[in-house]
Amino acid sequence: MNNPSDALPAPAGPEEPDAGGQGGDAWHRVHFISPLVRGWIVLVAILYFVGRDWFEGMFSGETRGRGPLPEGVGVLLAAGVLLAVVLVVAAVFLVSWYFTRYQVTAEHVRVHSGVVFRQQRQARLDRVQAIDIVQPFLARIFGLAELKFEVADAGESAVRLAFLKLDDARRLRATILARAAGVSEDPEHPGTIVEAPEREVVAIPPGRVVGAVALSGTTVALVLAAAVIITLGITLDTPIIATSFIPILIGVAGAYWSALNTGYNFRAATSPDGIRMRYGLLDTRSQTVPPGRVQALSIVQPPLWRPKGWYRVTVNVAGYGLSASTEGQARATLLPVGTWDEVLQTLALVLPEPGTPRPVEVFTAGLVGRDDDEGFATTPRRARWLAPFAWRRNGFAVTGTALLLRSGVLWRRLVVVPHERTQSLSLHQGPLARRFGVSDLQLQTTPGPVSARVALADSGTAWDLFHGQAARAAEARRRSGPEQWMKPVPVSAPPAAGPAAGPDDAPGDHPEDARGGAAPGVGGAGTIEPQAVPEAVPEVMPDVPRYVPAPSGSGVDADGRR
Amino acid sequence: MRREPIDPSGLEWSRVSPKYLRVRLIGWLIGSLVWLVLAAVPLVLRLTGVWDSFPPDWMAWGLPALVLVIAVWRGLLLPRQVAAIGYAERDDDLLVRQGVFFQRTLVVPYGRMQYVDVAVGPLERAYGICTLKLHTASPATNALIPGLPAEEGARLREQLSARGEARLAGL
């Protein structure tokens, strides 16, 4: 089934525009079982309805002397109809499976699908914004996984391959990432690309996930609802009102479950291919966000988390878009619940160069500080009555590489936008704000949960920022890494230390042998793959970026580790 | 009242065509008439006696009066709103401003531009003007310049495309 080129139902001619490495260019189909896994919901639904009728009919049949089937319909006929429906459903999925083929070339990933309405989709590998490997529970049982390839259209996934064997999905992800990164394949050993090594930086213990769920707004809502219902029940002397608690309980249980399911076993790791995240209780998901794909980041602390010192980090990634679903929110979460140290660690992954000599102090001021600590520009005192509580928190600061926007007294919030990622910037001012000489500042980024806005900044300061931001963005863009992040560049991390080869077809470059040397952690179905051993590949695994407190603090040794 | 308090000094704003005011006024006239007719329906029904008592007189008269006041207010504001629209091309970015009471100034670096739209409606075509819209990777970027003379719109489009090409910066 790997190379069905002779049995193909007439694809769009022998079109192979870019003959890259011939080894990996064959057309493939997704796994044979996948129609069953994708269609299982339909099948289960059919079986459920039929089975329920039959089951109910058995009981009523005893009392009323009537069979489970309508009069005059034989059991054989009923079974035949059921079988036919199941077969039709299976056939539809099978045909759809047969006509869906994919191909990964040196520059593109292509997917052909559809029977009557054909679709041929082609996505450039270097436009990748993120790659996810998803394992819904049923697919996990079969050892299958779905691969999602995201480009910056903020809608549905550009390429979804459901389902592949887990190992195949991993290999495909590694291939796509390696080619997108500009790593050239070893000509003597084609197909030896394995996953880049990684180093785990954050692992959230299950206890904390449970705690975070318990301290969420859902609990507050539950307590409030309980109080209202009990009060009503007592004052009106109608205990029957307690039954209205049942739907509330169901909703709360659902919210708890989805928070637990998406936050459980959360791990974040760094690798040359970017940030890797893994999480999930029944459905597991493994996300890879290549370097420089995070458009904006926000750190939030709900009031209930403050005593525990927990924070949540969410990001805008162009491929993920804005989604209200639990899944969409989980995908945009870089750290569901973390301590301040873990938040700083995560920040260091996203923003390896903080652009300030005092990153820890600046980010701490951004989250818990007020007034002008560490150079934040806040709402001027004259406008304090426009925001009597928040005016000391509203503020922004500019570092060499990012813009920090601070807000919120109860819900503390810090938004970080790298300069090279600002799409546009706008100043808003209403009549009241004009009287006080303040304006609101908004940064537009790609769609996502993070909205970068600072309210009531001093107009003059805001204008200075506004004026300089385009220049800063252009400058940051010049300094930032290439789109193909493993391509050798003059000034870069250790992996690119090899000779600065030609951009496109440099055979036998440096980084790929290190990739080839790393043992892929091939675990069983559904297991978290063991952490790659960093010592085995010292030259490709860069140091985990880490922020260092300013030198005034003690206990910092020469290379900056605490 | 100062004209452009949130705007910087030393910036030469290009203003939109005065014809755009006429287009807006025509649109305003049509819209106001439609609203006025709708708001006058209860009054007419009352006067002709189809409805005898339900809307009290003050409501029947007040509704169209309110609509009229709002329409006149918007009409008086229109010239200033149109005059407040401006754009400025700088070396690396484009600035767009709008608004009289609620003002907004937007800056879009050329390298961030994904594509440029030029749209012409029937009324705009009659007056030889067009609307230009700049799109970035963020749908929240609302860089709309209405009321450009057609040739200025074409020139700006080419100019923006060329500059965007020169400063192409991916996402």
Interface residues (C-beta under 8 A of the other chain):
Chain A: Q129 A152 A154 R293 Q295 A318 E420 R421 T422 Q423 S424 L425 S426 L427 H428 Q429 G430 P431 R434 G437 S439 Q442 Q444 T445 T446 P447 S459 W463 F466 H467 Q469 A470 A471 A473 A474 R477 E483
Chain B: P5 I6 P8 R90 D92 D93 F101 F102 Q103 R104 T105 L106 V107 V108 P109 G111 R112 T136 A137 S138 P139 A140 T141 A143 R167 A169 G170 L171
